[in-house]
């Protein structure tokens, strides 16, 4: 353990005292710090804790996690394996990170815990994400819900405040979740997520702001889900209609505030028959005068769909849900992440 702490100290050019005892019993920890140790910077202390907690991490078997991203330098999707926020379910690696944080078990859970305790727009602290109760302002967080065209959604927004080198660089992160008929997000193992990310703003961000830095040229849209449809289980879909919303620029004038995002909305209709010649998605999602037309979007036998250019996505949970991205020709500011659930029509396994 001392060796681990010295390694962390070497990485951050700080001195860590020999008297630093951590005893973990489930979620409890006991500290014994000498006077010198109390002078350690908060960020260094957090790094040490994270290194120790992650040293014995184990992960469950992954469901069939599939998805995509408009910019792999910003977001890569995959099965979660991060030491603190792992679990093998839908995850994202942010800003060039080499590991994937579990969306449900990390930023979503932490945000909702903080909001339940202190209200929307509160500051997320280390204790909210299962760490020790250190006085660090990690991020400002919000959540919202939406019911559109018979489908339900939950939306979490995070604005990173403190930058810690070994912690996930959440930056500005908006996570949409497909929800069930009662409005509860789909359970882990069948979760479907879509959203946008931008790097943390330069300098020292304020504790209270609705600016998620979505005006950044590095803004990235993404989607990912558990239990993706594959070429071995793509069902027949006869006029299956989906209520769909799209996320774009939350925290900007067009995208609305994090507690009340201005979403693209509409319905999409899918038709698919194995070996069929006209397997496609049609429909439009719109926000004001801006719209995305899915004409020419084909469904493949792998459970994916696209138009060969600006639209890509995938079905999940036996085609009961879908998610994807639209990458507008004008640049990152126009890109949209979308998701939805079936509200009518017939799906036959």
Number of C-alpha atoms within 10 A of each C-alpha: 13 13 9 14 22 18 15 23 18 12 12 13 11 13 16 22 17 14 14 15 13 16 11 11 8 6 9 10 12 12 10 12 15 12 10 12 16 13 12 14 10 13 18 22 19 19 20 19 17 18 20 17 15 14 12 8 14 13 14 11 10 17 17 19 24 24 27 22 26 22 15 16 14 22 26 25 23 24 27 27 25 25 22 21 24 25 26 24 31 34 33 28 25 25 21 12 18 11 21 26 29 26 24 24 20 21 26 23 17 20 26 20 18 23 20 10 10 12 14 18 23 19 24 27 22 18 15 21 22 16 17 17 11 13 10 16 16 22 26 26 29 26 23 15 18 17 16 16 16 15 23 23 26 20 25 22 31 27 33 26 25 20 17 14 13 15 18 22 21 24 23 26 27 31 23 30 27 31 25 16 15 8 15 14 22 19 13 17 18 20 24 32 31 30 30 28 29 27 23 23 17 7 7 10 15 12 17 14 13 22 19 27 23 27 15 15 12 18 24 28 33 30 33 31 34 27 22 27 26 19 12 9 15 26 21 19 21 17 17 21 24 25 25 30 31 26 25 26 31 29 25 18 10 14 18 16 19 27 19 16 23 22 24 23 23 20 22 20 20 24 21 24 18 13 9 12 9 11 20 21 24 17 16 17 20 16 17 10 5 9 13 19 14 20 12 13 22 22 25 20 19 15 22 23 22 21 16 10 11 15 22 24 26 27 28 26 19 19 24 18 27 31 32 28 28 23 20 15 11 8 10 21 19 15 24 27 29 28 30 34 31 22 18 14 14 15 19 11 9
